[in-house]
Amino acid sequence: TLADCLAAMILKEFELVQQVALTIRKPLAVVNVQSVAVQLNGVVMIYALSIGTNVDHAEALIQAKQHLALLGECEYSAVFELPDRHGHGPLYWNLAVLLRTSGHTVADIEAALHQIEQHCGRVRPSVLVRLDLDLIAYGASMAQLVVVGSVSRYPWM
């Protein structure tokens, strides 16, 4: 259809476009229908995430991985044990995640991360952090990742 062709062209030409929703209004082109809509979610996006926990480490990571797998394909780094950045709490277990998925906007991913934190028992504010999930960067490829927030927030970048 015309809508399919337009949506495919947009997804191909604009690499950072994550999804396209088009409505074509052609009154009476189809009997008793005013418009036809199509939505394509074919572009796979990469989301770089961080996971941190300083309470029930192993169980928190298992839960986080189970929830993240529902969003798409995940690739995990090794786990690193680090001190609390404020020096007040227990040691953190931290790891990085590359999430590959289509059909989700950046806002969708951020909302999902907060929902997963809440579901896994995150309480704000607290020195004891059951699960902390952060979106670090996103893009259509590793070469096109856009850092979220201030780079100074991530001194290793």
C-alpha positions in Angstrom: 0.0 0.0 0.0 1.0 3.6 -0.3 1.3 3.9 3.5 3.6 0.8 3.7 5.8 2.3 1.0 6.0 5.7 2.7 6.7 4.2 6.1 9.5 1.9 4.7 11.1 4.9 2.9 11.1 6.9 6.1 12.6 4.1 8.1 15.3 3.5 5.5 16.3 7.2 5.0 16.3 8.4 8.6 18.5 6.1 10.7 17.4 7.5 14.1 13.7 7.1 13.4 12.5 4.2 15.6 9.0 3.7 14.3 6.6 5.2 11.8 2.8 5.6 12.2 1.0 6.9 9.1 -2.7 7.6 8.5 -3.7 8.1 4.9 -7.0 9.8 4.4 -8.7 8.8 1.2 -12.4 9.1 1.8 -14.4 6.3 0.2 -11.3 4.7 -1.3 -12.5 1.7 0.7 -16.2 1.5 1.0 -17.4 3.1 4.3 -13.8 3.8 5.5 -12.5 7.3 5.9 -8.8 6.5 6.5 -6.3 3.7 6.5 -3.5 3.5 9.1 -0.2 1.5 9.2 2.5 1.3 11.8 6.0 -0.1 11.1 8.5 -0.9 13.9 11.2 -2.5 11.8 14.2 -0.6 12.9 16.2 -2.3 15.6 17.6 0.1 18.1 20.4 -0.4 20.6 20.0 0.8 24.2 23.1 0.9 26.4 22.0 0.3 30.0 23.6 0.0 33.4 22.4 -2.2 36.2 23.4 -1.6 39.8 22.4 -3.3 43.1 23.7 -3.3 46.7 21.0 -5.5 48.3 20.3 -9.1 47.5 22.8 -8.9 44.6 22.3 -12.2 42.9 18.5 -12.3 43.1 18.2 -8.7 42.0 20.3 -9.4 38.9 18.3 -12.5 38.1 15.0 -10.5 38.3 16.5 -7.7 36.2 17.7 -10.0 33.5 14.3 -11.8 33.3 12.4 -8.5 32.9 14.9 -7.0 30.4 14.6 -10.2 28.2 11.0 -9.3 27.7 12.0 -6.1 26.0 14.4 -7.6 23.5 17.8 -9.3 23.0 20.3 -8.6 25.8 24.0 -8.8 26.0 25.6 -8.5 29.4 29.1 -7.5 30.6 30.9 -9.1 33.5 29.8 -8.0 37.0 32.0 -5.5 38.8 31.9 -5.0 42.5 32.3 -1.3 43.4 32.0 0.9 46.5 29.0 3.2 46.9 29.9 6.5 45.1 28.9 8.4 48.3 30.8 6.1 50.6 27.7 5.4 52.8 26.3 2.2 51.6 27.2 -1.4 50.9 29.2 -2.5 47.9 27.5 -2.4 44.5 27.4 -5.0 41.9 27.4 -3.2 38.5 27.2 -4.4 34.9 26.5 -3.0 31.5 23.8 -4.2 29.1 23.3 -3.8 25.4 19.5 -4.2 24.6 18.5 -4.6 21.0 14.9 -4.1 20.3 12.4 -2.6 17.9 9.0 -1.0 18.4 10.0 0.9 21.5 10.8 4.6 21.8 13.4 6.0 24.2 10.6 7.1 26.5 9.1 3.6 26.4 12.5 2.1 27.5 13.0 4.7 30.3 9.4 4.0 31.6 10.0 0.2 31.4 13.3 0.6 33.4 11.4 2.5 36.2 8.6 -0.1 36.2 11.2 -2.9 36.5 12.9 -1.1 39.4 9.6 -0.7 41.2 8.6 -4.3 40.6 11.9 -5.5 42.0 11.5 -3.5 45.2 13.3 -0.2 44.5 12.7 2.4 47.1 13.7 6.1 46.6 15.5 7.6 48.3 17.5 4.9 50.1 21.1 3.9 50.7 20.0 0.3 50.1 19.3 0.0 46.4 17.6 -3.3 45.4 17.9 -2.4 41.7 19.1 0.6 39.8 18.5 0.6 36.0 19.8 3.5 33.9 19.7 4.3 30.2 23.2 5.5 29.2 22.9 5.8 25.4 20.8 4.7 22.4 21.1 4.6 18.7 20.5 2.6 15.5 24.1 1.3 15.6 27.0 1.2 18.0 28.6 4.0 15.9 25.6 6.2 16.3 25.0 6.0 20.0 23.7 9.2 21.6 24.6 9.6 25.3 21.6 10.4 27.5 22.1 13.3 30.0 25.5 14.8 30.8 28.7 13.1 29.8 30.1 14.2 33.2 27.6 11.8 34.8 29.7 9.0 33.1 33.3 9.8 33.7 34.5 6.7 31.9 33.1 7.9 28.5 
